[in-house]
């Protein structure tokens, strides 16, 4: 298997400076075919936190170049394997260096990096913080709004905790959570399954409303409604009942 390539910024104290990682917060941006938007997202994230890693998930466009020019560290995967795999790669890289917290931001511009302090403020005592959008569901298209509401209700039931927006990718993860429950699923289902695992294993899941760049991400999303919805349903069911005889 071909190993991912990592480009580290040369600026001292940037995303590639692991010596200051202990106790620190890093930003992870999974990106696929996001050359038009990832540079702006990475640049703005660097305005909030100094450690930003973009995982280019096998893009055929200039995603890696745009992120690199913005000043981010770039880890390039040779083949597209899905968002869950990209995030798992980011967690392995960043938590492996000693970072305690990773904030995940989508590359399409829907999430505002300027809202990262909102997640950090909600993180006291929490192992997973969800930046929620449910108050903005009315601005989404009918199909996406219905999908978000139904999936959030179903996953809340399986998690044993009411959560208004489980599909959000704007999140804060603590290392102890990922160390304990892993992040095994390869695609979009990973973000739903980890919520169920966290809640069922006694980790604290918090939610906080955030502002968005735009409410409905259908035009920029690589989500496949039928296939990925079925993947999510299967993954959260496994997460709910795993470990049982």
N, C-alpha and C positions, 0 to 999 in steps of 0.2 A: 504494500500500500504506500502510495506517495505521501510524504509528510507535508503538512501545511507550511507555507513560508511566512516568516514574520519580518515586517519592516518596522524598526523602532526609530522614533524621532531622535535626532542627535542633541536636541536642546536639553540641558541639565534640568532634572526635576520633572520632565515630561512623563508621558504614559509609559515609557520604557525604563523608568528608574525604580527598580524594585526595592532599593535600599530603604525607601521611606514608606513602603507598603503597609507595614504592620499597623493595624488599627485604622487604616485609611479606607476611603471610598473610591471605587472606580466606576466608570461608565462603560457598558458593553452595548454595541450597536450591531445587531445581526443585519446583514445587507445582501440583497440579491437583485441584480439588474437595477440598481438604485443610483446610477451615476448622476442623474439630474438633481437629486435631492440630498444625498448622503453628505456631501461636502458642507453644505449649510448647517445640517444637523450636527455634524461633528464639530464644526467651528464654534457653534453656539454652546455646545456641551463643554468645550474647552474653556469657554468663558465662565463656566460655573465650577468645574472641577478640573484639576490638571491631568488626570489619568483617564484617557479615552481610548478604548480598543474597538476598532471596527473589524468584524469577522466577515470577510467577503466570501459568501457561500457559493463559490464556483461561478461567478458572474461572467458573462461573455462581453459585457460592456466595460466602461472605464470606472466602475465602482471603486476599485482599489486605488486607482490614480487620483480620483476626486477626493477620497478620504485622506490620502497621503498628503495631497497639496493643502488640505485644510489643517494639517498639523497633527492628525491622529496617528496612533500606531495602527498598523494594518496587519491582520493575519489572514492570508489567502488560502482557502481550501481549494484543492484541484478540481473537485466535482461537487455539484449541487446535491446536498443530502437532506436539506430541510432545516426549518427554523430551530427545531428542538436540538438537532445536532450542532448547529452553529452556536446556540446558547451554551450547550454542554461544553463545547470547545472553549468558549470564553470563560466559563466558570473554572474549568481545569487550569487555564492559563493564569487567570487573575487570583483565584483563591490559592493556587499553587505558589504564587509569589508572596502570599501573606496578607493580601487584602482581606478585610473582614466583611465588607459590604460591597455588593455590585448593584448598580441601578441599570435596568435595561430600557433602552429607548429604540423605537422602530426607526428605520432609515427613511421613511417616506415623507416625513415632515408633519404627520398628524400630531405627534407628541411634541410638546414645547420643552426644550431643555431648560428653559428658564423656570419651569415648574419643578425641577429636581429638588429644590429646598423644601417644597411642600411635602414630598415623600420623606425626606430626611427628618422633618419636624414631627412626622407621624410615626417614626420608627422606634421611639422609646418603648422598650419592652416587646416589640414585635419582631418576628422572624421573617415575615413576608408582608409587604405593603403593596396594595393594589391602587393605582391611580385611576379612579373610576370616572365613567362617562355617562352614567344612567340618566342624569338630569338633562343630557343632550340627546337622548335617544329620539326625541321628537323631531330632531333635525336630520335624522338618518332616513334613508329610503325605507319603504315599508317592509321589504323582505329582510334587510339587515337589522332593522329595529326588532322585528318579530324574532329573528334568530338569536339576537343578543338576549332578549328577555327570557325566551324559553330555555336557552342553554344555561343562563345564570340561575334560573329557578331550579332546574334539574340538578345542576352541579351543587347548588346550595343544599339541596336535600341529601345528596350523597355525602357531602362534607359535614353535614350536621350543624351548619352555621349559615345564617342568611347573608348572602353576598349579592350586591346589586349588579356587578359587572365583572364577570369572571373572564371574559374574553380580552380584556385590556392587556396590552403588552408593555405598558409603562409601569414598571414594578421596581421594588427594592427587595433584594434577597440577602439574607445573612449566610455566612459560610457554614455555620453549624446546621442550618436547615438542609442545604444541599449535601453536606457530608453525611447527614443522617438518612435522607430519603432518596438521594440521587436525582437524576434527570434523564431517565432512560429512553423516553420516546423520541423518535427522530424528527417529527414534523410539528404542525400546529397543536396537536393533541397534548404535547408535553406541558404547555402552560396551564391547561385545564387539570391534567392529572396531578401536577405538583400541588395545586390548591387542595385537592381532596386528601392527598397523602399528608400534607402539613396539618390540616385541621384534625384528621383522624388520629394522628400520632401526638397530638397535644401541643403542637407549635401554635403560636399566636399569629393569626392572619388578620391584618388591619386593612381598612379601606378609607381612602380620602378622596374627595372630589378634586379634579384638576381641570384646568383650561386646556383646550385643544386648538391646534392650528386649523383643523377642519373636522367636522363631526363624522361624516360618512367616508370611509376609506376604500370604497369599492373600486374606484378607478386606479388606485395604487397597490391594492392588495393582490397577493398571489394565492389567496384562500380559494379553494374549490368547494362550493357550498355542499354538494352531495357527498363527495368522497371524503372531505375533511370532517364534515359533521359526523359521518359514520365512524371515522377514526377516533374522534373525540369521545363519542358515546362508548365505544369499546374500551378506550383507555381509562376513562373515569370509572367505569364499572370494575375494571381490573384493579384500579387503585383503591377503590372502596373495599373490595373483598379479598385483596391479596393477603397472604399470611394465614388465611383460614384453611382448616383441614378439608 
